[in-house]
């Protein structure tokens, strides 16, 4: 089954680093899509908000979104609906490790390379 068109737009926005707008587009797809597919979109949009919190130096927000997005991303196979979910899970883990390592006062030093793109269109 292909990704919902709103999800395609949301992932493109995520990959441009426009995490809040991506969240809104993915949320639209999430509201339209049925179970269980909508949960994939929920995990992706929360990963984007995790990145946004890291960019803005919101230490606690990173951890809050990590808890949420991993719940929604964990059940999916490595690749689902053309999305490389496994890579996204690993990328989120790497971001969390970096945030933990830097601590709340040094998030401005986070490596920009950690703000990775979602790989999709794989199937």
N, C-alpha and C positions, 0 to 999 in steps of 0.2 A: 504494500500500500504506500503511495507517495505521501510526502509531507504535505500538510495543509499549506496553501499559498501564503497565508499569514505567517506560518512558521518559517517558510523559505525567506520571506522578507525579514523576519525577526533574526534569523541566523545571519543573514547578510549584514544587518545593523550591528549585531554582536561582533562580527568579524571586523567591523569598522571602528570598534571601540565605543559605539553609541549604546551603552548598556541600558540606560533608562528607557530609551525609545524602543530598543529591542525587547525589553521587558513588556512594554505595552503591547507590541505586536504579537509576541508569543502568548501573552495573556488572552488576546482576542482569539487566537487559534485554540488555546486551552479551553475557553468557554464554548467553542463550537464543536470541538472534537469529542468523540465518545471515549469511554473507558476501554482499555487501559492506556491508549495512546496519549491521551491528554496529560498523563503523568510524566511522560517523556518531556513534553514542552514545559511543564512545571519545573522539572529539574534543570533544564537548560536556562530558563529565565532566572532562576535563583542563582545559578552559577554566574550569570552576568551581573547580578546585583552584588554577589560576593566580590567580583572584580571591581565594581564601582566603589564599594566600601574600601577596598584596598587602595584604590587611586586617591580617594578622599581622606585617607588616614583614619578611617573609622574602625579601629582595632576590634572592638566588641562586635560590630556589625559583620565583620568577616567570619567570625566564629559562629554567629547566629545563622548566617546564610549557609555556611558549611554544613551545619547540622541538618538544615532543611533540604538542601540540594542533594546531599548524599543519600538521604532516604528515598528520594524520587529517582535518582540515577542508578542506585545499586541493583535493582532487579533486572535491568536490561542487559541483553547480551552485548558483546564487544561492539558489534555493529547492529543498529536498529533503524529501520526506515531511512537508510543511507547515511545515518549519522554515526560517526566514530565515537560512540559513547565511552568506550574503554579509555581512549585518549583523553576525553574530557574529564573523566574521573581522575586520571593520573595528573592532569594539569591542575585540577582543583586541589589535589593533595600537595602538589609542589608549591602552589600559592600559599596554602595554609602553613606549610613548613617554613617558608620564607617569612611569613608574617610573624610566626612564633619566634623565629630566630632574631628578627629585628626588634621585636617588642613594640609597644604602643607609641613610643616617642621617636622612632626612626623609620616609620613607614614611608616617609618621603624618599628614602634610599632604596626602595624596592626596585629590583631589576625589571626594566620595561619588557624584557623578553618573556617574563612570566605571564604577561597578558596575551595569552595565546588565542589562536583562532580555532573555531570549530571546523573539523574536517567533515565534509558530508558529500553526498553524491557518489558514494562508494559502491553501491550495488548495481 
